[in-house]
């Protein structure tokens, strides 16, 4: 499903920004000259690349985003009716599980205008913005916006009746049936399933462990005195967690904005902070120290045991704040989607996720005595915590390497990170099989079938990663998470410049085109393309015929400048983005995102050859 695939890509890259347009948007006013008081038509013309389509002005919610056109307030003209367009093509989209209305090729949207009384004679300008979503047969791009501006002339004189009547009669839009949300349950299925699975996985993170005894201590007294009141407070507690998760996420996103959120995620300081946090969690899971909430929070929560609804709401707030960090990998992409205007989908995902996350704690609130039935420390639960500790150390190495790439330390290099992952995988396997144990643990007396299976799984993972040191195996998905893939270090590796203007000058001298690779230090999809697509013999041979320039947009001395150039010139902040330019600085073709289709990528490159 397109939606789930897009969400998983967001999880890997921590960035879901605007995508390339694949369209040309222009505007004109008919007639080009009019008088104050007369009406005219504003025509927004769109030409969509072959194989792509956008959606109609009346596309129903719950699926792809409909096209909208807005105008900047203007003292000269006023829009007197809604934009209308040609009849859209109605098809059944299996990816969204719904009927959609789409436009292909060239399409024009028209709105009636009236020149305000007293409009000054001379050249005038109308500015606006068109927001739309593009899809092709394989995938969809996130919604994006394209600005437009058009000039027209206001001539002196009284309004002419024939222009007023003609324009008004042409301006009346056809009646549109009221939009109704319905029949979209299937389209939401993938998102809801992903939200539920992510919520269940998040329950295994270290952030939730301290809340178990806090929750039980809060509700035990209520359950022993009044079951009805305990039921009410448990419901308040659960709803409070759902509401707080959603509201905190929305507020943070609106304050930061999607672009700021992406920069925040790529910040070296943020990556180091998260890495240190994961190390602390790992040491806590190994039993070296107890991870606890601040004593003031615990005292405040316990002091509100008799405070009823207020106490339950306070407990929900404490729960949300303490677990927000561990749940960010799922909710991050949803929050970015909110800033892009897609309110319905992220709010559904946030609500389902937080409801799943809160459900076990509501049950503990209703039946605090169940805590006594949970497996005790030292059993399978303790083994699970230790395994999670090894995984948290592996994740910490990835965050440290992100900071290393941007600040160019040269400490957390590919060999170091890969070696740490291999060692951690082997240690995890030996621990599960009982060959390694923590100081406070008793020896494993019997290795059951489950332990053998999981132990061999981690050992197999180590064996899969190890050949990366000697380049005796083709690149795989794991390589794309490494800072500088070892697989790229071979004698045929392509050379890349870092200055676009210098690349243009070289292209003029050599009679070549320029190939721009907009990439990022922390972009996993960028790494995948570099280790899997670029080394393909036909692709590498084609790339050698270009002047190649690689522009990092998420860090480095030119990071901000490169990102500003990408957004201003190409209306796009997503990574990776590949653009072919002529030597005189004109765009020839562009290709967005990761692909495994070598033929499709070669077709893109051939446009520049």
C-alpha positions as CSV (number, residue, x, y, z in Angstrom):
1,X,0.0,0.0,0.0
2,X,1.3,3.4,-1.0
3,X,0.5,5.0,2.4
4,X,2.2,2.4,4.6
5,X,5.2,2.3,2.2
6,X,5.5,6.1,2.5
7,X,5.3,6.0,6.3
8,X,8.0,3.4,6.6
9,X,10.3,5.5,4.4
10,X,9.7,8.4,6.7
11,X,10.7,6.3,9.6
12,X,14.0,5.5,8.0
13,X,14.9,9.0,6.9
14,X,13.2,11.0,9.6
15,X,12.1,13.4,7.0
16,X,9.0,13.8,4.9
17,X,9.3,17.1,3.1
18,X,7.8,18.5,-0.1
19,X,8.5,16.6,-3.3
20,X,9.3,17.6,-6.8
21,X,6.4,18.9,-8.8
22,X,6.6,17.1,-12.2
23,X,4.3,19.9,-13.4
24,X,4.4,23.4,-14.9
25,X,2.0,25.9,-13.5
26,X,1.2,29.2,-15.2
27,X,-1.6,31.8,-15.1
28,X,-3.3,34.4,-17.3
29,X,-6.2,36.8,-17.2
30,X,-8.8,36.9,-19.9
31,X,-9.2,39.5,-21.3
32,X,-5.7,40.8,-20.6
33,X,-7.1,44.4,-20.4
34,X,-10.2,45.5,-18.5
35,X,-11.7,48.5,-16.7
36,X,-12.7,49.0,-13.1
37,X,-16.0,47.4,-12.4
38,X,-15.7,44.8,-15.1
39,X,-15.3,41.1,-14.7
40,X,-12.7,38.8,-16.2
41,X,-11.4,35.3,-15.8
42,X,-8.3,34.0,-14.1
43,X,-7.0,30.9,-15.8
44,X,-4.5,28.7,-14.0
45,X,-3.0,26.3,-16.5
46,X,-1.2,23.1,-15.4
47,X,0.8,20.7,-17.5
48,X,1.5,17.4,-15.8
49,X,4.4,15.2,-16.9
50,X,3.5,12.1,-18.8
51,X,2.7,9.2,-16.5
52,X,1.7,11.4,-13.6
53,X,-1.6,12.8,-12.5
54,X,-3.1,15.2,-9.9
55,X,-6.5,15.2,-8.2
56,X,-9.5,17.2,-8.8
57,X,-10.9,20.3,-7.0
58,X,-13.7,18.1,-5.7
59,X,-11.8,14.9,-4.6
60,X,-13.4,13.5,-1.5
61,X,-11.4,13.4,1.8
62,X,-9.9,10.2,3.2
63,X,-7.6,9.5,0.3
64,X,-5.3,11.6,-1.9
65,X,-5.4,15.3,-1.2
66,X,-7.5,17.4,-3.6
67,X,-6.2,20.3,-5.6
68,X,-6.8,23.8,-4.1
69,X,-6.0,27.3,-5.4
70,X,-5.8,30.4,-3.2
71,X,-5.1,34.0,-4.1
72,X,-3.2,36.6,-2.2
73,X,-5.4,39.5,-1.0
74,X,-5.4,42.2,-3.7
75,X,-6.6,45.8,-3.6
76,X,-7.4,45.7,-7.3
77,X,-9.4,42.5,-8.0
78,X,-11.7,40.2,-6.1
79,X,-12.6,36.6,-6.8
80,X,-16.4,36.3,-7.2
81,X,-16.7,32.6,-7.5
82,X,-15.0,29.3,-6.9
83,X,-12.4,27.7,-9.3
84,X,-13.8,25.2,-11.7
85,X,-12.1,22.7,-14.0
86,X,-12.9,20.2,-16.7
87,X,-14.6,17.0,-15.8
88,X,-12.1,14.8,-14.1
89,X,-11.3,11.2,-15.0
90,X,-12.9,8.9,-12.4
91,X,-11.0,5.7,-11.7
92,X,-10.8,3.1,-8.9
93,X,-7.5,3.5,-7.1
94,X,-6.6,0.2,-5.4
95,X,-3.7,1.7,-3.4
96,X,-6.2,4.1,-1.7
97,X,-9.1,1.6,-1.9
98,X,-11.4,4.2,-3.2
99,X,-12.7,6.0,-6.3
100,X,-10.6,9.0,-7.2
101,X,-11.0,12.0,-9.5
102,X,-7.8,12.8,-11.4
103,X,-6.5,15.0,-14.2
104,X,-3.7,14.1,-16.6
105,X,-1.7,16.1,-19.2
106,X,-2.8,19.7,-19.6
107,X,-5.7,21.1,-17.5
108,X,-7.0,24.6,-16.9
109,X,-8.8,25.8,-13.8
110,X,-10.9,29.0,-14.1
111,X,-12.3,31.5,-11.6
112,X,-14.3,34.7,-12.2
113,X,-12.8,38.1,-11.1
114,X,-14.2,41.6,-10.7
115,X,-12.0,44.7,-10.9
116,X,-12.8,46.7,-7.8
117,X,-14.3,50.2,-8.2
118,X,-11.5,52.8,-8.2
119,X,-8.9,50.4,-9.4
120,X,-5.9,52.4,-10.6
121,X,-5.2,52.3,-14.3
122,X,-1.9,50.7,-15.5
123,X,-0.1,47.3,-15.0
124,X,-1.4,45.2,-12.1
125,X,-0.4,41.8,-10.7
126,X,-2.3,38.9,-9.2
127,X,-0.5,36.3,-7.1
128,X,-1.6,33.0,-5.8
129,X,-0.7,29.5,-4.9
130,X,-1.8,26.1,-6.1
131,X,-1.6,23.1,-3.7
132,X,-1.8,19.6,-5.1
133,X,-0.8,16.0,-4.8
134,X,0.9,13.9,-7.6
135,X,0.8,10.2,-8.2
136,X,1.9,7.8,-10.8
137,X,1.3,4.1,-11.3
138,X,3.8,3.1,-8.6
139,X,3.8,5.8,-5.9
140,X,2.5,9.1,-4.7
141,X,4.5,12.2,-3.7
142,X,3.6,14.2,-0.6
143,X,1.3,17.3,-1.2
144,X,3.2,20.3,-2.5
145,X,2.5,24.0,-3.4
146,X,3.4,26.0,-6.5
147,X,3.2,29.8,-6.5
148,X,2.1,31.7,-9.6
149,X,1.8,35.4,-10.7
150,X,0.2,37.0,-13.6
151,X,0.2,40.6,-14.9
152,X,-2.8,42.4,-16.6
153,X,-3.7,46.0,-17.6
154,X,-6.4,48.2,-16.1
155,X,-7.5,50.9,-18.6
156,X,-9.4,54.0,-17.7
157,X,-13.1,54.4,-18.4
158,X,-16.6,53.3,-17.3
159,X,-17.3,49.6,-17.1
160,X,-18.8,48.0,-20.2
161,X,-22.0,46.1,-19.7
162,X,-21.2,43.3,-22.2
163,X,-18.1,42.3,-20.2
164,X,-19.9,42.3,-16.9
165,X,-22.8,40.1,-18.1
166,X,-20.6,37.7,-20.0
167,X,-18.2,37.2,-17.2
168,X,-20.8,36.8,-14.5
169,X,-22.8,34.2,-16.5
170,X,-19.6,32.2,-17.2
171,X,-18.5,32.4,-13.6
172,X,-21.2,30.4,-12.0
173,X,-19.7,27.1,-11.0
174,X,-21.6,23.9,-11.5
175,X,-23.3,22.5,-8.4
176,X,-21.1,20.1,-6.5
177,X,-22.5,17.4,-4.3
178,X,-21.7,17.9,-0.6
179,X,-18.6,16.0,0.5
180,X,-19.3,13.1,2.7
181,X,-16.7,11.0,4.5
182,X,-17.7,7.4,4.0
183,X,-16.4,4.2,2.6
184,X,-12.9,5.0,3.5
185,X,-12.5,2.3,6.2
186,X,-10.4,0.1,3.8
187,X,-8.2,3.1,2.9
188,X,-7.4,3.7,6.6
189,X,-6.7,0.0,7.3
190,X,-3.0,0.2,6.6
191,X,-2.5,3.3,8.7
192,X,-4.5,1.9,11.6
193,X,-2.6,-1.5,11.5
194,X,0.7,0.3,11.5
195,X,-0.4,2.5,14.4
196,X,-1.5,-0.5,16.4
197,X,1.7,-2.4,15.8
198,X,3.9,0.6,16.6
199,X,1.9,1.2,19.8
200,X,2.5,-2.4,20.9
201,X,6.2,-2.3,20.1
202,X,6.5,1.0,22.0
203,X,5.2,-0.7,25.1
204,X,8.5,-2.6,25.2
205,X,10.7,0.6,25.3
206,X,12.4,1.5,28.6
207,X,10.3,4.6,29.0
208,X,7.2,2.7,30.1
209,X,8.8,0.6,32.8
210,X,8.9,3.3,35.5
211,X,5.2,4.0,35.0
212,X,4.0,0.5,35.9
213,X,4.5,0.8,39.7
214,X,3.4,4.5,39.6
215,X,0.1,3.5,37.9
216,X,-0.5,0.6,40.2
217,X,0.2,2.6,43.4
218,X,-2.2,5.3,42.2
219,X,-5.1,3.1,41.4
220,X,-4.8,0.3,44.0
221,X,-6.5,2.4,46.7
222,X,-9.3,3.5,44.5
223,X,-10.0,0.0,43.3
224,X,-10.2,-1.3,46.9
225,X,-12.8,1.3,47.9
226,X,-15.1,2.0,45.0
227,X,-15.0,-0.1,41.8
228,X,-17.3,2.3,39.9
229,X,-15.1,5.3,40.8
230,X,-12.0,3.3,39.8
231,X,-13.6,2.5,36.4
232,X,-14.3,6.2,35.9
233,X,-10.8,7.3,36.8
234,X,-9.3,4.5,34.6
235,X,-11.3,5.9,31.7
236,X,-10.1,9.4,32.4
237,X,-6.6,8.2,32.7
238,X,-6.7,6.4,29.3
239,X,-8.5,9.3,27.5
240,X,-6.0,11.7,29.1
241,X,-3.1,9.8,27.7
242,X,-4.6,9.8,24.2
243,X,-5.6,13.5,24.3
244,X,-2.2,14.6,25.8
245,X,-0.2,12.6,23.2
246,X,-2.2,14.2,20.4
247,X,-2.2,17.7,21.7
248,X,1.5,17.8,22.7
249,X,2.4,16.4,19.3
250,X,0.3,18.9,17.4
251,X,1.5,21.9,19.4
252,X,5.2,21.0,19.0
253,X,4.7,20.5,15.3
254,X,2.9,23.8,14.7
255,X,5.6,25.6,16.7
256,X,8.5,24.0,14.9
257,X,7.1,23.5,11.5
258,X,7.9,20.5,9.2
259,X,11.1,22.1,7.9
260,X,12.3,22.9,11.4
261,X,11.4,19.4,12.5
262,X,13.6,18.0,9.8
263,X,16.5,20.2,10.7
264,X,16.0,19.3,14.4
265,X,16.2,15.6,13.5
266,X,19.5,16.1,11.6
267,X,21.1,18.3,14.3
268,X,24.4,16.8,15.6
269,X,23.5,17.9,19.1
270,X,20.1,16.2,18.9
271,X,21.7,13.0,17.6
272,X,24.4,13.0,20.3
273,X,21.7,13.6,22.9
274,X,19.6,10.7,21.7
275,X,22.6,8.5,21.5
276,X,23.6,9.3,25.1
277,X,20.0,8.7,26.1
278,X,20.0,5.3,24.4
279,X,23.3,4.4,26.2
280,X,21.7,5.4,29.5
281,X,18.7,3.3,28.8
282,X,20.9,0.3,27.8
283,X,22.9,0.5,31.1
284,X,19.6,0.7,33.0
285,X,18.3,-2.4,31.2
286,X,21.6,-4.2,32.0
287,X,20.8,-3.6,35.7
288,X,23.7,-1.2,36.4
289,X,21.3,1.4,37.9
290,X,17.6,1.9,38.2
291,X,16.0,4.3,35.8
292,X,13.5,6.4,37.8
293,X,11.3,9.5,37.4
294,X,12.3,12.6,39.3
295,X,11.3,12.1,43.0
296,X,9.3,15.4,42.8
297,X,7.1,13.9,40.0
298,X,6.5,10.7,42.0
299,X,5.7,12.6,45.2
300,X,3.3,14.9,43.2
301,X,1.6,11.9,41.7
302,X,1.2,10.0,44.9
303,X,0.0,13.2,46.7
304,X,-2.9,13.3,44.3
305,X,-4.2,9.8,45.0
306,X,-7.3,11.2,46.5
307,X,-7.7,14.0,44.0
308,X,-9.9,12.0,41.7
309,X,-10.2,13.2,38.1
310,X,-7.5,15.9,38.5
311,X,-5.1,13.2,39.8
312,X,-5.9,10.9,36.9
313,X,-5.3,13.6,34.4
314,X,-2.0,14.5,36.1
315,X,-0.9,10.9,35.9
316,X,-1.8,10.9,32.1
317,X,0.4,14.0,31.6
318,X,3.3,12.4,33.5
319,X,3.0,9.3,31.4
320,X,3.0,11.2,28.1
321,X,6.0,13.3,28.9
322,X,8.1,10.4,30.2
323,X,7.4,8.2,27.1
324,X,7.4,10.8,24.3
325,X,11.0,10.3,23.5
326,X,10.7,6.6,23.0
327,X,7.6,7.0,20.8
328,X,9.0,9.7,18.5
329,X,10.1,7.4,15.7
330,X,6.5,6.6,14.9
331,X,4.7,9.9,15.6
332,X,7.4,12.1,14.0
333,X,6.3,11.5,10.4
334,X,2.6,11.9,11.4
335,X,3.4,15.3,13.0
336,X,5.2,16.5,9.9
337,X,2.1,15.5,7.8
338,X,0.0,17.8,10.1
339,X,2.1,20.8,9.2
340,X,1.5,20.0,5.5
341,X,-2.2,20.3,6.0
342,X,-3.2,16.6,6.1
343,X,-4.9,16.8,9.4
344,X,-7.2,13.8,9.1
345,X,-4.6,11.0,8.6
346,X,-2.0,12.0,11.2
347,X,-4.7,12.6,13.8
348,X,-6.2,9.2,13.2
349,X,-2.8,7.6,13.4
350,X,-1.9,9.5,16.6
351,X,-5.2,8.6,18.3
352,X,-4.9,4.9,17.4
353,X,-1.3,4.7,18.4
354,X,-1.8,6.4,21.8
355,X,-5.0,4.4,22.5
356,X,-3.0,1.2,21.9
357,X,-0.2,2.5,24.0
358,X,-2.5,3.4,26.8
359,X,-4.7,0.3,26.8
360,X,-2.5,-1.9,29.1
361,X,-2.2,0.9,31.6
362,X,-5.9,1.3,31.7
363,X,-6.2,-2.4,32.5
364,X,-3.6,-2.0,35.2
365,X,-5.6,0.9,36.6
366,X,-8.8,-1.2,36.6
367,X,-7.1,-4.4,37.9
368,X,-3.9,-3.4,39.8
369,X,-3.8,-6.8,41.4
370,X,-2.8,-8.2,37.9
371,X,0.7,-6.8,38.5
372,X,1.3,-9.7,40.9
373,X,0.7,-12.1,38.0
374,X,3.3,-10.5,35.7
375,X,6.6,-12.5,35.3
376,X,9.1,-11.5,38.0
377,X,12.5,-9.9,37.3
378,X,15.0,-12.6,36.5
379,X,12.7,-14.6,34.2
380,X,12.0,-14.1,30.5
381,X,11.2,-10.4,31.2
382,X,14.7,-9.7,32.5
383,X,16.2,-11.5,29.5
384,X,14.1,-9.4,27.2
385,X,15.3,-6.2,28.9
386,X,18.9,-7.2,28.4
387,X,18.4,-8.0,24.7
388,X,16.8,-4.6,24.3
389,X,19.8,-3.1,26.0
390,X,22.1,-4.5,23.3
391,X,19.7,-3.2,20.6
392,X,19.7,0.3,22.3
393,X,23.5,0.3,22.2
394,X,23.4,-0.5,18.5
395,X,21.0,2.3,17.8
396,X,23.2,4.7,19.8
397,X,26.1,4.0,17.5
398,X,23.9,5.1,14.5
399,X,23.0,8.4,16.2
400,X,26.7,9.0,17.1
401,X,27.7,8.3,13.5
402,X,25.1,10.9,12.3
403,X,26.8,13.6,14.4
404,X,30.2,12.4,13.3
405,X,29.3,12.7,9.6
406,X,28.2,16.3,10.0
407,X,31.0,17.5,12.2
408,X,33.6,15.3,10.5
409,X,35.2,13.8,13.5
410,X,36.3,10.6,11.8
411,X,35.7,8.6,15.0
412,X,32.5,6.8,14.4
413,X,33.5,5.7,10.9
414,X,32.0,2.8,8.9
415,X,34.4,0.2,10.2
416,X,33.8,1.3,13.8
417,X,30.0,1.2,13.5
418,X,30.0,-2.0,11.6
419,X,32.3,-3.7,14.0
420,X,30.2,-2.6,16.9
421,X,27.1,-4.0,15.4
422,X,28.7,-7.3,14.6
423,X,30.1,-7.6,18.2
424,X,26.7,-6.6,19.7
425,X,24.9,-9.2,17.5
426,X,27.3,-11.9,18.6
427,X,27.1,-10.9,22.3
428,X,23.3,-10.9,22.1
429,X,23.3,-14.4,20.6
430,X,25.7,-15.6,23.3
431,X,23.6,-14.0,26.0
432,X,20.4,-15.6,24.7
433,X,22.1,-19.0,24.6
434,X,23.3,-18.6,28.2
435,X,27.0,-18.3,27.4
436,X,27.2,-14.7,28.6
437,X,25.3,-13.3,31.6
438,X,25.0,-10.2,33.7
439,X,26.6,-10.1,37.1
440,X,23.3,-10.2,39.0
441,X,21.9,-13.1,37.0
442,X,21.9,-16.8,37.7
443,X,23.3,-19.2,35.1
444,X,20.9,-20.5,32.4
445,X,20.2,-24.1,33.3
446,X,18.3,-25.0,30.1
447,X,18.2,-23.6,26.6
448,X,14.8,-24.1,25.1
449,X,13.7,-24.0,21.5
450,X,12.7,-20.3,21.7
451,X,16.2,-19.3,23.0
452,X,17.9,-21.4,20.3
453,X,15.8,-19.7,17.6
454,X,16.5,-16.2,18.7
455,X,20.1,-16.9,19.5
456,X,20.7,-18.3,16.0
457,X,18.8,-15.3,14.5
458,X,21.2,-12.8,16.0
459,X,24.2,-15.0,15.1
460,X,23.0,-15.1,11.5
461,X,22.6,-11.3,11.5
462,X,26.3,-11.0,12.5
463,X,27.3,-13.3,9.7
464,X,25.3,-11.2,7.2
465,X,27.1,-8.0,8.3
466,X,30.6,-9.4,8.6
467,X,31.4,-9.7,4.8
468,X,31.0,-5.9,4.6
469,X,34.6,-5.6,5.9
470,X,36.0,-7.4,2.8
471,X,33.4,-6.4,0.2
472,X,32.8,-10.1,-0.7
473,X,29.0,-9.7,-0.8
474,X,26.8,-7.3,-2.7
475,X,25.5,-4.2,-0.8
476,X,22.4,-4.8,1.4
477,X,19.9,-2.8,3.3
478,X,22.1,-2.7,6.4
479,X,24.8,-0.9,4.4
480,X,22.5,2.0,3.8
481,X,22.5,2.7,7.6
482,X,26.2,3.0,7.7
483,X,27.9,6.4,7.6
484,X,30.1,5.9,4.5
485,X,29.4,2.5,3.0
486,X,32.5,0.3,2.6
487,X,31.0,-1.0,-0.6
488,X,31.6,2.4,-2.2
489,X,35.4,2.3,-1.5
490,X,36.5,0.7,-4.8
491,X,38.7,1.8,-7.6
492,X,35.8,2.7,-9.9
493,X,34.2,5.0,-7.4
494,X,32.9,8.2,-9.1
495,X,34.3,11.5,-8.1
496,X,32.0,14.4,-7.1
497,X,32.4,18.1,-6.9
498,X,30.8,20.2,-4.2
499,X,30.4,23.6,-6.0
500,X,27.5,23.9,-8.5
501,X,28.8,27.1,-10.2
502,X,32.2,25.4,-10.7
503,X,30.4,22.4,-12.2
504,X,28.5,24.7,-14.6
505,X,31.8,26.2,-15.7
506,X,33.4,22.8,-16.2
507,X,30.3,21.6,-18.2
508,X,30.7,24.5,-20.6
509,X,34.3,23.7,-21.1
510,X,33.8,20.0,-21.6
511,X,30.5,20.2,-23.5
512,X,28.7,18.1,-20.9
513,X,25.5,18.3,-18.7
514,X,25.6,18.7,-14.9
515,X,24.2,16.0,-12.7
516,X,23.2,17.3,-9.2
517,X,22.8,14.9,-6.3
518,X,21.0,16.6,-3.4
519,X,21.8,14.3,-0.5
520,X,22.1,14.3,3.3
521,X,24.6,12.9,5.8
522,X,21.8,11.2,7.7
523,X,19.7,10.2,4.7
524,X,19.3,6.4,4.6
525,X,17.6,6.4,1.2
526,X,20.5,8.5,-0.2
527,X,23.0,5.9,1.1
528,X,21.0,3.1,-0.5
529,X,21.1,4.8,-3.9
530,X,24.8,5.4,-3.5
531,X,25.7,1.7,-2.7
532,X,23.1,-0.1,-4.8
533,X,22.1,2.1,-7.8
534,X,25.2,4.2,-8.7
535,X,27.6,1.2,-8.9
536,X,25.3,-0.6,-11.4
537,X,27.5,-0.9,-14.5
538,X,25.1,0.8,-16.9
539,X,24.3,3.6,-14.4
540,X,27.9,4.2,-13.5
541,X,28.9,4.4,-17.2
542,X,26.1,6.9,-17.8
543,X,27.1,9.0,-14.8
544,X,30.6,9.3,-16.0
545,X,29.3,11.3,-19.0
546,X,28.1,14.1,-16.7
547,X,29.9,16.7,-14.6
548,X,28.8,15.4,-11.1
549,X,28.2,17.6,-8.1
550,X,27.0,16.4,-4.7
551,X,25.2,18.9,-2.4
552,X,24.6,18.0,1.2
553,X,21.6,19.9,2.6
554,X,21.4,18.7,6.2
555,X,24.8,19.8,7.5
556,X,28.3,20.9,6.7
557,X,29.7,24.3,5.9
558,X,27.4,24.7,2.9
559,X,24.4,22.7,4.2
560,X,22.0,25.7,4.7
561,X,23.1,27.3,1.4
562,X,22.5,24.0,-0.5
563,X,19.1,23.5,1.1
564,X,18.0,27.1,0.3
565,X,19.2,26.6,-3.3
566,X,17.3,23.3,-3.6
567,X,14.0,24.8,-2.2
568,X,14.2,28.1,-4.1
569,X,15.2,26.6,-7.5
570,X,13.4,23.3,-7.5
571,X,10.5,23.9,-5.0
572,X,11.6,20.7,-3.2
573,X,13.2,19.9,0.2
574,X,13.0,16.1,0.0
575,X,16.1,13.8,-0.2
576,X,17.4,12.3,-2.3
577,X,16.7,14.5,-5.3
578,X,18.6,14.1,-8.6
579,X,18.5,16.9,-11.2
580,X,20.2,17.1,-14.7
581,X,21.0,20.7,-15.8
582,X,22.4,22.1,-19.0
583,X,25.6,24.0,-19.1
584,X,23.6,27.2,-19.3
585,X,21.8,26.5,-16.0
586,X,18.5,25.1,-17.4
587,X,16.7,22.1,-16.0
588,X,16.5,19.1,-18.3
589,X,15.1,16.4,-16.0
590,X,14.7,15.4,-12.4
591,X,14.3,12.2,-10.4
592,X,13.1,12.1,-6.8
593,X,13.5,9.5,-4.1
594,X,14.9,6.0,-4.0
595,X,14.2,3.4,-6.6
596,X,15.2,-0.2,-7.2
597,X,14.2,0.0,-10.9
598,X,17.5,0.3,-12.8
599,X,15.7,0.7,-16.1
600,X,13.6,3.6,-14.9
601,X,16.7,5.4,-13.5
602,X,18.6,4.8,-16.8
603,X,15.7,6.4,-18.7
604,X,16.0,9.4,-16.5
605,X,19.8,9.7,-17.1
606,X,19.3,9.3,-20.9
607,X,17.2,12.5,-20.9
608,X,20.4,14.3,-20.2
609,X,22.5,12.5,-22.7
